[in-house]
Amino acid sequence: MKATIYSIARELDISASTVSRAFSRPDMVNTKVRERILATAAAQGYELNRAARGLATGRTGLIGLVVLDITNPFFPPLVRAVERAASASDASVMLLDAESGGQKAADQLKRLSAQVDGLIVASPRLATKDLQAAVGSTPTVLVNRAVRGIPSVTCDNSAALREAGDHLVELGHRRILLLRGPAGSWAASQRTNAVRSWAQQTSADVELVELGPVEATYEAGWHAAEAIASSGATAIMAFDDYLACGVVGGLDEQGLSVPNDRSIIGCDDVLLARTLTPQLSTVTAPFEELGTRAVTLLSEVSAGGAPGNQKLSGEYAARGTTGRV
């Protein structure tokens, strides 16, 4: 027979309401009693009905995780990190792929916000007012985007990008191309500003050439390779690894090899960067910590707290795609 709160109550000779409270309001149940209930529930194979608990308590135990594009290699490790952290808090994750944003994404986000206890929204491109309207009063934490009034966890790559630029200068590169990311992307804007600032402040005679904005896809990097090859730049700093890997493939089509003919640096350190041959020089992103911090912040917001924005730092990893001029 299927385990229920009644079968657990009978075995322990306690009331079914006590068993129910052990799951819905654990703070109201004696610790030793709750431990006995949980052990018996596990032994009987009891599965908590989250929908029923939601009707009774107003809480579903669900976190809505919204990502911009699940096909982009940046998001799978972030999703895994959020799921691990949520599981440790006895919560489940409902994933939404918002694709490219726009009104459709806003409508999806609004519908999801009504079904979950809180939202973690990664790299949204919605306008600030549209984003605020879509999440409404649902406790929300942003990842890789900063918006006034909504707690966020972001990765500040400024120092790592300066180190990457200095590394290219040490290798003799003076004409460097910045392949900018998507228009409307907060992260692309931040990284562009960081590289521009470095180029202006470095003591070396660096000429920064810019190309873009372009979408963060392998295909976009591939198609940009022809313009990059004719730009006269000997090194490329790409918005992210996905773009950078596309550039490597496109340059090969142009008869140019990396790092012998061109050097290239990506950003994020996704799995693709480490499976490329040679491995991609890049700025690493702390995916595990991004996910863990986001879940922790959401818990604080849900409890009525007002946590501030948190910044993590990336690190530059010099690998096989950077070489001397």
N, C-alpha and C positions, 0 to 999 in steps of 0.2 A: 504494500500500500504506500501511496505517496505521503511523505512526511509533511506534517502541518504543525501549526503552533499548538493544536490540541493534542497531537500525539506526543509532542515534547512535554507538554504540561502534565499529561497522564503519567509519563515515565518518571518525572521528577516530583509528582504529587504537589504541584503548585497550580495557580490559576493561569488560564490562557492569556489573560490581560497582562500578567507579569511577563510572560514570554514575549508578548507583542511589544511591551515597553522596552524590553532588553534590546530590541532591534531599532525601534523608532525613537525612544528617549532613554538611552543607556545611562544618562546621568541620574535618572530616577530609580535605578535598580542597584541594589547592593552588589558590590564588585564580585564577591565570591559566588553569589547567586547567578550573576550574569555569566561568569566563567563556566559554571555548570550548564547553563542554558546553551551557550555557544558550543561546548564540547558535545552535548547531546544532539544538538542540531547537526553538527558535522558528522556524527556517527550515524544518524538517521538519513543523511543526505538531503537535508532541508535546503531548499532554494528560496531565498527571499523574493517575494513578489514586489518589485519596486513600484509598479503601477498602483497596487493596493496601498502600499505605504504612502505613496504620494497623495492619494485621496484622504488618508487619515491624518497626515501630518503637514501636508502642503509642501513637502520636499520630496524630490524624485530620486536623489542620490546620483543624478546625472550632471556631467559637465559637458557643455557644448564647445567643441573645438572647431574653429573655422579657419581653414587655410586658403590661400589665394589660388594655388594650382598644385594639386597633389602629384602631377607628373614632374614637377620641378624637384630635383634631388635634394633641395634644401629642406623640404618639409617632412619626408618620412622619418628621419632621425629625431626631429622635433616632436612628431606625433608619438613616437615610441617613448620618448622621455616624459611627455605629459601623461601617457597611459600608465607608465610605471609609478609616477608620483601620485596619480589619482587612485590607483589600486592600493597603494600604501595607506590612503585615507579612506578606504572602503567606498570609493566612488567609481562610477563607470563613465566612459567617454563616448559621446555621440559626435561623430565626425561629419563635417560639412565641407565639401569642395566648392568654394565660391567662384571658381573659374577666374574670369578677368575682372570681376567687379561690376560696377554699374547698377542700374535699378534692379535688375534680376537678383544680384547679390544682396542688395538692401532688403528686398522682399524675403529672400531665403533666411537672412539673418533675423528679421523680425519674427518670422514663424518659429524659428528654432528657439529664440529667446523665451517664448511662451511655454516651451516643453522641458526646460532644464533649470537647475538651481543657479547656474552661473555660466558665463561665457569666457573663453580664451580665444581671442581673435588675432591671428598671425598675419602680419604684413598686409593689412587692408589698404586698398587704394581709394576707398570711398571718400568723398569730401567730408570734412569734419562734421558739419551739421547733419549730413545724411547718416554718418556713422552713429552719432549721438542719438538721432531719432530712431534708428533701427534697433539699438540695444535697449533704449528706453530706461526703465528703472532696474533692469536685470543686472545684478553684480557682474562686472566685466573687467578683464585685464587684457591689455594689448601686448603683443610680442612683436618686436621689430617695427614699432611705430609709436610715436609720442603724440598724444593729444591732450590738451589742457582739460583737466577734470576727470580723466580716466587713468587709473594706475597702469603702469607699463613696465615691461622688462625689455631693455634694448642692449645691443652690443655696440660699444664705441670702438671702432676700428682705426681711429685717427692715428694713434701712436704706431700701430702695426703697419699702416699704410705708409707712414713716414719712413719707417725702417725698411719697407720694401723699396721705396723710391731711392733711399740712400744706397741700398744694395745694388740697384741698377747703375747708379752713378759710379760706384766702386768698380763695376765691371766695364766701365768705359762708355756707357750709353748717355747720350746727350739729347737726342731727339726721341721723345717718348710719347706714345699715343695713349690717350685715355679713352677707352671704349665705354661710354656711359650707358647706364641701365635704362629701364622703362620710364617714360614720362609719367608723372603722378606717383612714382614710387618714393616714399620717404627715405628708405635706405639708400636708393640711388642718389638722391640729393645730398645726403650726409657724406657718402663716399666721394662724390664728385667734389664737394667743398673741401674735404680733407686733402685730396690729391692736389687740387689747385693751390691750397694754402702751402703745402709742402713745396711745390714748384716755385712759388713766389719767394719763399723764405730760404731755400737751399742756397748755399754759397757757390755751388757749381753753376755753370752756364747752361742750364737746362731749358730746352724748348718743349713746351707741352702742346701737343696737337690733340684736339678733341673730335670724336666721332660719335654720333648718336643724337638723341636717345634711340635705343633699340630695345626690343623685347628680350627678356632673359630666357632665351631658348638656344639650343644647339644650332638650329637652322639659321637663326639671326647671326650668330657668330660666324658660321660658314659663309653666309652671303656677304658679311662685312670684310672678309679676308682679302678680296680683290682691292678694295679701297685702302686697306691697311698696307698691302704689299706695295702700292704705288705712292704711299704717303711719305716715304723716306724715313719713317721712324724705325729704329732698330729694336725697340722694346715696346711691349703693350701691357698696360694695366687694365684688366677687364673688370666690369662690375661684379661678376660672379664666376664661379667655376664652370657652370653650364655654358655660358657665353665663351669663356676661354677655351674650353675643349672644342667648341665649334670652330673657333678661329684656327686652332692647331690643324684640324681636318681641312679647313678651307685653304690654309697656307700650303699644305701638302699638295693640294690640287693645283696651286700656282707654281709648284716646283720649288717651294721654300721649306726648309726643315727647321725644327725647333729642337735645341737652342742654337744650332750652328748658324742659321741665317737670321733668325729673330728670337728674341727672348719674350716670354709672356708670364704674367702673374695673374692669378684669379683671386677669388675671395669666398670664404665659407668653409672650405675643406670638406666637401661632400665626398661620398664614397667614390664617385666618378673621378675625382682628382687624384686618388691614390691608385686607381686601376689603369689610368692613362700611362702610356709608355712614351717618353720618360714621365715619371710622376710630376704632377703640376706643382710649381711653386705657388703658394697661396697664403691667405690669412685665415687662420683657423677660427671657427665659431664654437663656443662652449654649449653645444646642443643640450647635453644632459642638465646643465645648470639652468639654462634658459627655461626648460620644461619644468624643472623642480621649483624654481622661483615663481613661475607663473601660477602653478597650482597653490603654492603657499600664500601668495598675494591674494588669490581669489578666495581662499578660505578666510583670510583676514577681512576682506571686503564684505563677504557674506555674513560675517559675524558683527558687522556694523563698524568696522575700523575704517580708517582713512589712510592707508599706507602710501608713501610717496613713490615716485618713479625710481627704478633701480637700473643701474648701468653695469654691464659686464664688459670685459675687454677681450678682444681677439689678439692672437699672436702670429707673427710672421714666420712661415716655415719655408726656408729656401730648399728647393729640390732640383729636379732635373731639367726644368724648362727655362732656366735662366743661365746664361753663359756670357763670356766676354764677347765684345764686339768683334 
